Amino acid sequence: MATDDKRRIAESLIEQIIVDDSEIVIMFSYRPASEELCANQQRWRGPG
């Protein structure tokens, strides 16, 4: 896999990286699956 492809994947998965004197914190992105999005939209709209 090309380096640019690897970078794109990493950037899409990681929201933020914080580097401190004593620790490194990696915050991951959360993107729900399309099935979960559809189920949530149906609940918001309610029955037909």
N, CA, C and O atoms as a DFTB+ gen file, in Angstrom:
192 C
 N C O
     1  1       0.852      -1.173       0.000
     2  2       0.000       0.000       0.000
     3  2       0.901       1.240       0.000
     4  3       1.916       1.287       0.694
     5  1       0.523       2.199      -0.760
     6  2       1.313       3.428      -0.885
     7  2       1.249       4.253       0.401
     8  3       0.271       4.184       1.145
     9  1       2.282       5.019       0.649
    10  2       2.365       5.848       1.853
    11  2       1.212       6.836       1.934
    12  3       0.660       7.052       3.013
    13  1       0.837       7.443       0.803
    14  2      -0.279       8.398       0.792
    15  2      -1.591       7.723       1.200
    16  3      -2.394       8.320       1.917
    17  1      -1.810       6.501       0.754
    18  2      -3.016       5.758       1.122
    19  2      -3.033       5.470       2.622
    20  3      -4.068       5.612       3.274
    21  1      -1.897       5.071       3.161
    22  2      -1.796       4.813       4.597
    23  2      -2.070       6.082       5.398
    24  3      -2.751       6.043       6.422
    25  1      -1.538       7.201       4.925
    26  2      -1.753       8.480       5.609
    27  2      -3.231       8.854       5.599
    28  3      -3.758       9.291       6.622
    29  1      -3.906       8.693       4.470
    30  2      -5.335       9.011       4.374
    31  2      -6.149       8.168       5.348
    32  3      -7.062       8.678       5.997
    33  1      -5.826       6.892       5.453
    34  2      -6.540       6.009       6.379
    35  2      -6.313       6.466       7.819
    36  3      -7.264       6.579       8.593
    37  1      -5.060       6.728       8.177
    38  2      -4.744       7.172       9.537
    39  2      -5.442       8.493       9.857
    40  3      -5.981       8.654      10.952
    41  1      -5.439       9.428       8.927
    42  2      -6.078      10.725       9.159
    43  2      -7.594      10.597       9.296
    44  3      -8.212      11.379      10.019
    45  1      -8.193       9.641       8.624
    46  2      -9.641       9.468       8.742
    47  2     -10.024       8.775      10.049
    48  3     -11.154       8.925      10.515
    49  1      -9.102       8.020      10.647
    50  2      -9.395       7.301      11.888
    51  2      -9.081       8.109      13.146
    52  3      -9.687       7.876      14.192
    53  1      -8.147       9.051      13.061
    54  2      -7.681       9.774      14.242
    55  2      -8.207      11.199      14.214
    56  3      -8.022      11.932      13.243
    57  1      -8.869      11.576      15.307
    58  2      -9.428      12.916      15.445
    59  2      -8.368      13.907      15.934
    60  3      -8.260      15.017      15.413
    61  1      -7.581      13.493      16.949
    62  2      -6.624      14.413      17.554
    63  2      -5.509      13.620      18.233
    64  3      -5.753      12.545      18.781
    65  1      -4.294      14.147      18.198
    66  2      -3.161      13.589      18.921
    67  2      -2.588      14.693      19.807
    68  3      -2.259      15.778      19.328
    69  1      -2.474      14.403      21.108
    70  2      -1.932      15.367      22.062
    71  2      -0.641      14.785      22.619
    72  3      -0.643      13.692      23.186
    73  1       0.465      15.515      22.460
    74  2       1.759      15.079      22.976
    75  2       2.125      15.988      24.140
    76  3       2.265      17.200      23.981
    77  1       2.277      15.380      25.316
    78  2       2.627      16.097      26.534
    79  2       4.024      15.653      26.961
    80  3       4.617      14.777      26.331
    81  1       4.541      16.242      28.010
    82  2       5.873      15.852      28.498
    83  2       5.924      14.390      28.926
    84  3       6.939      13.720      28.736
    85  1       4.823      13.893      29.506
    86  2       4.849      12.548      30.076
    87  2       3.921      11.550      29.392
    88  3       3.931      10.372      29.747
    89  1       3.126      11.982      28.430
    90  2       2.195      11.056      27.789
    91  2       1.811      11.502      26.382
    92  3       2.008      12.654      25.995
    93  1       1.266      10.569      25.644
    94  2       0.713      10.827      24.313
    95  2      -0.724      10.337      24.328
    96  3      -0.987       9.185      24.671
    97  1      -1.655      11.209      23.958
    98  2      -3.069      10.861      23.934
    99  2      -3.528      10.854      22.476
   100  3      -3.319      11.821      21.744
   101  1      -4.158       9.750      22.067
   102  2      -4.690       9.632      20.705
   103  2      -6.202       9.504      20.809
   104  3      -6.711       8.568      21.426
   105  1      -6.916      10.444      20.206
   106  2      -8.381      10.422      20.208
   107  2      -8.843       9.975      18.827
   108  3      -8.524      10.601      17.816
   109  1      -9.596       8.889      18.802
   110  2     -10.057       8.326      17.540
   111  2     -11.385       8.930      17.118
   112  3     -12.205       9.295      17.960
   113  1     -11.592       9.034      15.823
   114  2     -12.854       9.508      15.269
   115  2     -13.898       8.423      15.401
   116  3     -13.573       7.236      15.448
   117  1     -15.153       8.831      15.460
   118  2     -16.253       7.871      15.460
   119  2     -17.204       8.240      14.337
   120  3     -17.784       9.326      14.311
   121  1     -17.341       7.332      13.436
   122  2     -18.292       7.511      12.345
   123  2     -19.186       6.285      12.326
   124  3     -18.722       5.187      12.019
   125  1     -20.473       6.457      12.652
   126  2     -21.364       5.299      12.730
   127  2     -21.541       4.619      11.371
   128  3     -21.414       5.247      10.321
   129  1     -21.830       3.344      11.421
   130  2     -22.079       2.569      10.202
   131  2     -23.349       3.079       9.532
   132  3     -24.206       3.664      10.194
   133  1     -23.476       2.865       8.244
   134  2     -24.639       3.363       7.511
   135  2     -25.939       2.760       8.047
   136  3     -26.974       3.426       8.048
   137  1     -25.893       1.496       8.505
   138  2     -27.098       0.881       9.074
   139  2     -27.545       1.617      10.333
   140  3     -28.739       1.811      10.561
   141  1     -26.576       2.021      11.144
   142  2     -26.893       2.753      12.367
   143  2     -27.481       4.122      12.040
   144  3     -28.424       4.562      12.697
   145  1     -26.934       4.798      11.031
   146  2     -27.468       6.104      10.615
   147  2     -28.904       5.976      10.138
   148  3     -29.753       6.792      10.498
   149  1     -29.182       4.971       9.339
   150  2     -30.534       4.764       8.825
   151  2     -31.512       4.483       9.957
   152  3     -32.619       5.021       9.964
   153  1     -31.118       3.649      10.910
   154  2     -31.987       3.330      12.040
   155  2     -32.281       4.575      12.857
   156  3     -33.418       4.777      13.281
   157  1     -31.274       5.416      13.087
   158  2     -31.484       6.648      13.844
   159  2     -32.404       7.607      13.105
   160  3     -33.251       8.244      13.731
   161  1     -32.261       7.725      11.801
   162  2     -33.121       8.613      11.027
   163  2     -34.568       8.143      11.077
   164  3     -35.481       8.965      11.156
   165  1     -34.785       6.845      11.032
   166  2     -36.152       6.312      11.088
   167  2     -36.773       6.595      12.450
   168  3     -37.963       6.902      12.529
   169  1     -35.989       6.496      13.529
   170  2     -36.522       6.788      14.866
   171  2     -36.874       8.267      14.998
   172  3     -37.878       8.607      15.625
   173  1     -36.057       9.155      14.413
   174  2     -36.337      10.593      14.516
   175  2     -37.631      10.977      13.808
   176  3     -38.407      11.793      14.306
   177  1     -37.852      10.379      12.645
   178  2     -39.038      10.727      11.858
   179  2     -40.303      10.098      12.414
   180  3     -41.396      10.645      12.265
   181  1     -40.154       8.957      13.049
   182  2     -41.319       8.260      13.565
   183  2     -42.035       7.509      12.455
   184  3     -41.585       7.526      11.309
   185  1     -43.137       6.854      12.772
   186  2     -43.867       6.086      11.755
   187  2     -44.502       6.995      10.716
   188  3     -44.960       8.100      11.003
   189  1     -44.506       6.476       9.498
   190  2     -44.988       7.102       8.299
   191  2     -45.977       8.141       8.392
   192  3     -46.399       8.684       7.371
